[in-house]
């Protein structure tokens, strides 16, 4: 595992991390790591889409089906 040092962290951010940490009974480092993990998960999304099959369904067809489904409610 790597070590990451952050400099010039605004006081507001540190205060909010302390609040999160206290609420969850964890250290500030653990709270910061959890938040960084959540904030960076989107990076893997394009790779997930690459594994999906291309069904070549036109967007207009999808939108029409959504509109039809909503109208039957």
Secondary structure, DSSP 8 states (H G I E B T S, - for coil): -------S--HHHHHHHHHHHHHTT--HHHHHHHHHHHHHGGGGHHHHHHTS------HHHHHHHHHHHHHT-
